[in-house]
Amino acid sequence: MEEAFVQLHCSECGKHWQKNPTTAPELRSNFSCPNCHATRRFAEFLRTERDLEAVKQFQES
């Protein structure tokens, strides 16, 4: 089985990275950019609606 990843983006510093949705924090929890440490809700770091839906699928299970 192929591993899934969601795309993340920090609007503060422009950093792009990926995260496995099975290890992602809750969508409404605070999350900090590993580059500039800007803190917002995790959902705000997700790049696309598809990424948001992927994380929701794993958190509903």
Gaussian input, Z-matrix of N, CA and C with variables (Angstrom, degrees):
# hf/3-21g

backbone

0 1
 N
 C     1     B1
 C     2     B2     1     A1
 N     3     B3     2     A2     1     D1
 C     4     B4     3     A3     2     D2
 C     5     B5     4     A4     3     D3
 N     6     B6     5     A5     4     D4
 C     7     B7     6     A6     5     D5
 C     8     B8     7     A7     6     D6
 N     9     B9     8     A8     7     D7
 C    10    B10     9     A9     8     D8
 C    11    B11    10    A10     9     D9
 N    12    B12    11    A11    10    D10
 C    13    B13    12    A12    11    D11
 C    14    B14    13    A13    12    D12
 N    15    B15    14    A14    13    D13
 C    16    B16    15    A15    14    D14
 C    17    B17    16    A16    15    D15
 N    18    B18    17    A17    16    D16
 C    19    B19    18    A18    17    D17
 C    20    B20    19    A19    18    D18
 N    21    B21    20    A20    19    D19
 C    22    B22    21    A21    20    D20
 C    23    B23    22    A22    21    D21
 N    24    B24    23    A23    22    D22
 C    25    B25    24    A24    23    D23
 C    26    B26    25    A25    24    D24
 N    27    B27    26    A26    25    D25
 C    28    B28    27    A27    26    D26
 C    29    B29    28    A28    27    D27
 N    30    B30    29    A29    28    D28
 C    31    B31    30    A30    29    D29
 C    32    B32    31    A31    30    D30
 N    33    B33    32    A32    31    D31
 C    34    B34    33    A33    32    D32
 C    35    B35    34    A34    33    D33
 N    36    B36    35    A35    34    D34
 C    37    B37    36    A36    35    D35
 C    38    B38    37    A37    36    D36
 N    39    B39    38    A38    37    D37
 C    40    B40    39    A39    38    D38
 C    41    B41    40    A40    39    D39
 N    42    B42    41    A41    40    D40
 C    43    B43    42    A42    41    D41
 C    44    B44    43    A43    42    D42
 N    45    B45    44    A44    43    D43
 C    46    B46    45    A45    44    D44
 C    47    B47    46    A46    45    D45
 N    48    B48    47    A47    46    D46
 C    49    B49    48    A48    47    D47
 C    50    B50    49    A49    48    D48
 N    51    B51    50    A50    49    D49
 C    52    B52    51    A51    50    D50
 C    53    B53    52    A52    51    D51
 N    54    B54    53    A53    52    D52
 C    55    B55    54    A54    53    D53
 C    56    B56    55    A55    54    D54
 N    57    B57    56    A56    55    D55
 C    58    B58    57    A57    56    D56
 C    59    B59    58    A58    57    D57
 N    60    B60    59    A59    58    D58
 C    61    B61    60    A60    59    D59
 C    62    B62    61    A61    60    D60
 N    63    B63    62    A62    61    D61
 C    64    B64    63    A63    62    D62
 C    65    B65    64    A64    63    D63
 N    66    B66    65    A65    64    D64
 C    67    B67    66    A66    65    D65
 C    68    B68    67    A67    66    D66
 N    69    B69    68    A68    67    D67
 C    70    B70    69    A69    68    D68
 C    71    B71    70    A70    69    D69
 N    72    B72    71    A71    70    D70
 C    73    B73    72    A72    71    D71
 C    74    B74    73    A73    72    D72
 N    75    B75    74    A74    73    D73
 C    76    B76    75    A75    74    D74
 C    77    B77    76    A76    75    D75
 N    78    B78    77    A77    76    D76
 C    79    B79    78    A78    77    D77
 C    80    B80    79    A79    78    D78
 N    81    B81    80    A80    79    D79
 C    82    B82    81    A81    80    D80
 C    83    B83    82    A82    81    D81
 N    84    B84    83    A83    82    D82
 C    85    B85    84    A84    83    D83
 C    86    B86    85    A85    84    D84
 N    87    B87    86    A86    85    D85
 C    88    B88    87    A87    86    D86
 C    89    B89    88    A88    87    D87
 N    90    B90    89    A89    88    D88
 C    91    B91    90    A90    89    D89
 C    92    B92    91    A91    90    D90
 N    93    B93    92    A92    91    D91
 C    94    B94    93    A93    92    D92
 C    95    B95    94    A94    93    D93
 N    96    B96    95    A95    94    D94
 C    97    B97    96    A96    95    D95
 C    98    B98    97    A97    96    D96
 N    99    B99    98    A98    97    D97
 C   100   B100    99    A99    98    D98
 C   101   B101   100   A100    99    D99
 N   102   B102   101   A101   100   D100
 C   103   B103   102   A102   101   D101
 C   104   B104   103   A103   102   D102
 N   105   B105   104   A104   103   D103
 C   106   B106   105   A105   104   D104
 C   107   B107   106   A106   105   D105
 N   108   B108   107   A107   106   D106
 C   109   B109   108   A108   107   D107
 C   110   B110   109   A109   108   D108
 N   111   B111   110   A110   109   D109
 C   112   B112   111   A111   110   D110
 C   113   B113   112   A112   111   D111
 N   114   B114   113   A113   112   D112
 C   115   B115   114   A114   113   D113
 C   116   B116   115   A115   114   D114
 N   117   B117   116   A116   115   D115
 C   118   B118   117   A117   116   D116
 C   119   B119   118   A118   117   D117
 N   120   B120   119   A119   118   D118
 C   121   B121   120   A120   119   D119
 C   122   B122   121   A121   120   D120
 N   123   B123   122   A122   121   D121
 C   124   B124   123   A123   122   D122
 C   125   B125   124   A124   123   D123
 N   126   B126   125   A125   124   D124
 C   127   B127   126   A126   125   D125
 C   128   B128   127   A127   126   D126
 N   129   B129   128   A128   127   D127
 C   130   B130   129   A129   128   D128
 C   131   B131   130   A130   129   D129
 N   132   B132   131   A131   130   D130
 C   133   B133   132   A132   131   D131
 C   134   B134   133   A133   132   D132
 N   135   B135   134   A134   133   D133
 C   136   B136   135   A135   134   D134
 C   137   B137   136   A136   135   D135
 N   138   B138   137   A137   136   D136
 C   139   B139   138   A138   137   D137
 C   140   B140   139   A139   138   D138
 N   141   B141   140   A140   139   D139
 C   142   B142   141   A141   140   D140
 C   143   B143   142   A142   141   D141
 N   144   B144   143   A143   142   D142
 C   145   B145   144   A144   143   D143
 C   146   B146   145   A145   144   D144
 N   147   B147   146   A146   145   D145
 C   148   B148   147   A147   146   D146
 C   149   B149   148   A148   147   D147
 N   150   B150   149   A149   148   D148
 C   151   B151   150   A150   149   D149
 C   152   B152   151   A151   150   D150
 N   153   B153   152   A152   151   D151
 C   154   B154   153   A153   152   D152
 C   155   B155   154   A154   153   D153
 N   156   B156   155   A155   154   D154
 C   157   B157   156   A156   155   D155
 C   158   B158   157   A157   156   D156
 N   159   B159   158   A158   157   D157
 C   160   B160   159   A159   158   D158
 C   161   B161   160   A160   159   D159
 N   162   B162   161   A161   160   D160
 C   163   B163   162   A162   161   D161
 C   164   B164   163   A163   162   D162
 N   165   B165   164   A164   163   D163
 C   166   B166   165   A165   164   D164
 C   167   B167   166   A166   165   D165
 N   168   B168   167   A167   166   D166
 C   169   B169   168   A168   167   D167
 C   170   B170   169   A169   168   D168
 N   171   B171   170   A170   169   D169
 C   172   B172   171   A171   170   D170
 C   173   B173   172   A172   171   D171
 N   174   B174   173   A173   172   D172
 C   175   B175   174   A174   173   D173
 C   176   B176   175   A175   174   D174
 N   177   B177   176   A176   175   D175
 C   178   B178   177   A177   176   D176
 C   179   B179   178   A178   177   D177
 N   180   B180   179   A179   178   D178
 C   181   B181   180   A180   179   D179
 C   182   B182   181   A181   180   D180

   B1=1.4456
   B2=1.5262
   B3=1.2995
   B4=1.4611
   B5=1.5234
   B6=1.3140
   B7=1.4563
   B8=1.5218
   B9=1.3234
   B10=1.4679
   B11=1.5204
   B12=1.3173
   B13=1.4602
   B14=1.5163
   B15=1.3202
   B16=1.4586
   B17=1.5242
   B18=1.3177
   B19=1.4549
   B20=1.5254
   B21=1.3242
   B22=1.4590
   B23=1.5198
   B24=1.3301
   B25=1.4565
   B26=1.5241
   B27=1.3243
   B28=1.4589
   B29=1.5286
   B30=1.3181
   B31=1.4644
   B32=1.5322
   B33=1.3199
   B34=1.4687
   B35=1.5296
   B36=1.3349
   B37=1.4687
   B38=1.5230
   B39=1.3498
   B40=1.4568
   B41=1.5151
   B42=1.3220
   B43=1.4698
   B44=1.5289
   B45=1.3432
   B46=1.4558
   B47=1.5205
   B48=1.3225
   B49=1.4515
   B50=1.5195
   B51=1.3402
   B52=1.4580
   B53=1.5172
   B54=1.3338
   B55=1.4558
   B56=1.5197
   B57=1.3144
   B58=1.4464
   B59=1.5280
   B60=1.3314
   B61=1.4677
   B62=1.5254
   B63=1.3242
   B64=1.4684
   B65=1.5182
   B66=1.3183
   B67=1.4681
   B68=1.5296
   B69=1.3225
   B70=1.4680
   B71=1.5252
   B72=1.3317
   B73=1.4678
   B74=1.5269
   B75=1.3089
   B76=1.4649
   B77=1.5264
   B78=1.3280
   B79=1.4630
   B80=1.5258
   B81=1.3238
   B82=1.4636
   B83=1.5269
   B84=1.3170
   B85=1.4626
   B86=1.5241
   B87=1.3225
   B88=1.4597
   B89=1.5145
   B90=1.3227
   B91=1.4562
   B92=1.5179
   B93=1.3250
   B94=1.4650
   B95=1.5193
   B96=1.3063
   B97=1.4604
   B98=1.5293
   B99=1.3282
   B100=1.4653
   B101=1.5318
   B102=1.3169
   B103=1.4605
   B104=1.5332
   B105=1.3463
   B106=1.4680
   B107=1.5321
   B108=1.3271
   B109=1.4697
   B110=1.5229
   B111=1.3274
   B112=1.4656
   B113=1.5253
   B114=1.3212
   B115=1.4591
   B116=1.5203
   B117=1.3386
   B118=1.4632
   B119=1.5199
   B120=1.3262
   B121=1.4608
   B122=1.5243
   B123=1.3221
   B124=1.4611
   B125=1.5287
   B126=1.3295
   B127=1.4662
   B128=1.5267
   B129=1.3187
   B130=1.4640
   B131=1.5278
   B132=1.3152
   B133=1.4674
   B134=1.5262
   B135=1.3352
   B136=1.4578
   B137=1.5182
   B138=1.3203
   B139=1.4657
   B140=1.5125
   B141=1.3188
   B142=1.4628
   B143=1.5232
   B144=1.3078
   B145=1.4616
   B146=1.5297
   B147=1.3196
   B148=1.4668
   B149=1.5281
   B150=1.3364
   B151=1.4594
   B152=1.5318
   B153=1.3291
   B154=1.4607
   B155=1.5308
   B156=1.3100
   B157=1.4595
   B158=1.5320
   B159=1.3201
   B160=1.4633
   B161=1.5306
   B162=1.3167
   B163=1.4657
   B164=1.5316
   B165=1.3237
   B166=1.4710
   B167=1.5353
   B168=1.3190
   B169=1.4651
   B170=1.5194
   B171=1.3079
   B172=1.4602
   B173=1.5283
   B174=1.3168
   B175=1.4571
   B176=1.5212
   B177=1.3250
   B178=1.4617
   B179=1.5185
   B180=1.3090
   B181=1.4673
   B182=1.5012
   A1=109.48
   A2=115.79
   A3=121.15
   A4=110.33
   A5=116.03
   A6=121.01
   A7=110.61
   A8=116.01
   A9=121.41
   A10=110.15
   A11=115.44
   A12=121.68
   A13=108.95
   A14=115.92
   A15=120.71
   A16=107.42
   A17=115.59
   A18=122.40
   A19=109.87
   A20=116.01
   A21=121.99
   A22=109.51
   A23=115.26
   A24=120.80
   A25=109.15
   A26=116.90
   A27=121.87
   A28=108.34
   A29=115.94
   A30=119.13
   A31=112.30
   A32=117.07
   A33=121.09
   A34=112.14
   A35=116.35
   A36=119.66
   A37=113.72
   A38=117.44
   A39=120.68
   A40=115.12
   A41=117.84
   A42=120.65
   A43=110.17
   A44=116.27
   A45=123.81
   A46=107.61
   A47=117.52
   A48=121.17
   A49=109.18
   A50=115.72
   A51=122.01
   A52=109.77
   A53=115.00
   A54=120.65
   A55=108.28
   A56=116.09
   A57=121.38
   A58=108.07
   A59=119.76
   A60=120.87
   A61=113.45
   A62=117.79
   A63=119.30
   A64=111.65
   A65=117.81
   A66=121.13
   A67=111.98
   A68=116.43
   A69=120.76
   A70=110.42
   A71=116.90
   A72=119.66
   A73=111.17
   A74=116.58
   A75=120.75
   A76=108.93
   A77=116.01
   A78=121.02
   A79=112.79
   A80=117.81
   A81=120.72
   A82=113.86
   A83=117.23
   A84=119.34
   A85=110.63
   A86=116.42
   A87=120.89
   A88=109.44
   A89=115.11
   A90=122.47
   A91=107.32
   A92=116.55
   A93=121.01
   A94=110.83
   A95=115.25
   A96=121.65
   A97=108.66
   A98=117.92
   A99=119.52
   A100=113.07
   A101=117.08
   A102=120.88
   A103=111.64
   A104=117.32
   A105=120.24
   A106=113.40
   A107=116.32
   A108=123.34
   A109=114.17
   A110=118.20
   A111=121.43
   A112=107.23
   A113=117.42
   A114=121.58
   A115=110.83
   A116=114.75
   A117=123.43
   A118=107.25
   A119=116.30
   A120=119.58
   A121=108.92
   A122=115.89
   A123=120.54
   A124=111.67
   A125=117.21
   A126=121.17
   A127=112.33
   A128=117.69
   A129=121.06
   A130=112.88
   A131=117.84
   A132=121.71
   A133=112.03
   A134=118.03
   A135=120.89
   A136=110.01
   A137=116.42
   A138=120.88
   A139=113.93
   A140=117.77
   A141=119.92
   A142=111.12
   A143=115.06
   A144=121.79
   A145=109.85
   A146=116.59
   A147=121.52
   A148=110.56
   A149=116.81
   A150=120.95
   A151=110.33
   A152=116.12
   A153=120.84
   A154=110.33
   A155=117.46
   A156=121.34
   A157=111.38
   A158=117.47
   A159=121.07
   A160=110.58
   A161=117.37
   A162=120.59
   A163=109.60
   A164=117.04
   A165=120.66
   A166=110.51
   A167=117.76
   A168=121.85
   A169=111.46
   A170=117.05
   A171=120.79
   A172=111.60
   A173=117.89
   A174=120.06
   A175=112.36
   A176=117.76
   A177=121.15
   A178=111.69
   A179=117.40
   A180=121.35
   A181=112.19
   D1=136.09
   D2=-178.83
   D3=-80.82
   D4=139.84
   D5=-179.96
   D6=-78.80
   D7=140.65
   D8=-179.28
   D9=-97.32
   D10=150.05
   D11=176.34
   D12=-138.46
   D13=148.42
   D14=173.05
   D15=-111.96
   D16=150.88
   D17=-178.78
   D18=-90.96
   D19=133.28
   D20=177.81
   D21=-118.71
   D22=151.14
   D23=-179.98
   D24=-147.06
   D25=132.97
   D26=175.61
   D27=-98.57
   D28=119.28
   D29=-179.57
   D30=-74.34
   D31=-15.74
   D32=178.67
   D33=-73.94
   D34=-50.76
   D35=-174.74
   D36=-112.97
   D37=-9.92
   D38=178.13
   D39=86.07
   D40=5.16
   D41=-179.56
   D42=-65.80
   D43=138.49
   D44=174.28
   D45=-117.68
   D46=137.83
   D47=175.21
   D48=-157.69
   D49=176.16
   D50=-178.56
   D51=-121.07
   D52=154.87
   D53=177.37
   D54=-144.43
   D55=145.21
   D56=176.07
   D57=-73.66
   D58=125.94
   D59=-176.90
   D60=-65.22
   D61=-20.55
   D62=178.91
   D63=-73.59
   D64=-20.33
   D65=179.59
   D66=-110.20
   D67=8.62
   D68=-178.70
   D69=-71.69
   D70=145.37
   D71=175.66
   D72=-69.60
   D73=167.92
   D74=176.90
   D75=-55.54
   D76=144.43
   D77=-176.08
   D78=-59.57
   D79=-34.73
   D80=-177.57
   D81=-93.51
   D82=-0.34
   D83=179.29
   D84=-78.87
   D85=155.30
   D86=176.64
   D87=-69.97
   D88=141.92
   D89=-178.55
   D90=-141.51
   D91=142.08
   D92=-179.43
   D93=-114.43
   D94=138.70
   D95=175.69
   D96=-62.28
   D97=132.23
   D98=179.28
   D99=-70.27
   D100=-12.93
   D101=-177.85
   D102=-94.19
   D103=-55.58
   D104=-174.71
   D105=-110.95
   D106=-5.06
   D107=177.53
   D108=68.05
   D109=17.74
   D110=172.57
   D111=-61.68
   D112=136.33
   D113=-176.06
   D114=-116.88
   D115=127.12
   D116=176.18
   D117=-149.41
   D118=178.73
   D119=173.03
   D120=-63.82
   D121=143.84
   D122=-177.85
   D123=-55.64
   D124=-40.40
   D125=-178.65
   D126=-56.67
   D127=-29.33
   D128=-178.99
   D129=-72.86
   D130=-14.90
   D131=177.52
   D132=-87.29
   D133=-17.06
   D134=-178.55
   D135=-69.59
   D136=135.68
   D137=-173.05
   D138=-77.24
   D139=-39.57
   D140=-173.58
   D141=-130.63
   D142=166.61
   D143=175.41
   D144=-63.26
   D145=-34.98
   D146=178.26
   D147=-62.16
   D148=-41.23
   D149=177.78
   D150=-63.18
   D151=-42.07
   D152=178.66
   D153=-61.68
   D154=-45.10
   D155=-179.93
   D156=-64.42
   D157=-37.75
   D158=179.02
   D159=-62.90
   D160=-44.69
   D161=179.75
   D162=-66.05
   D163=-41.75
   D164=179.31
   D165=-58.56
   D166=-41.22
   D167=179.57
   D168=-57.85
   D169=-44.74
   D170=-177.63
   D171=-74.02
   D172=-29.49
   D173=-178.86
   D174=-81.43
   D175=-21.84
   D176=178.16
   D177=-80.30
   D178=-20.39
   D179=-177.12
   D180=-67.60

